Amino acid sequence: MLDPVPGRVAERGSVTVEFALGLPSVVMVLALAVSAIAWTLDVQAAQRGASEAARAAIVMPDGSAQAVGERVSGHSGVTITHSGDYVTACVGGRKAPWPPYERCATARAVP
């Protein structure tokens, strides 16, 4: 069908086609943004868990301090190492499609 204006071809349906092509891109960008926010919150929780586990390891046995770190961070696999007066606790994790991470915190036992 020709457009009522002479010399111009009708563009019926072009908006629908553009919407159908553009919508998946917008959805993909929003999904990646939400996923990146979730990853960031997960890394922050791991850091909090490592900090609490390091503090707890100064006054508690390692098993109890690991339980504190796992409870705070929501991750299993909290590692605790002792070096003199210092205690280091590390929490690691992975949330696809983002890279794996490990967050560590060190505390010092004051004599």
Summary of the structure (lengths in Angstrom):
residues: 111
radius of gyration: 26.4
end to end distance: 89.4
largest distance: 92.2
contacts: 289
relative contact order: 0.15
helix: 52%
strand: 21%
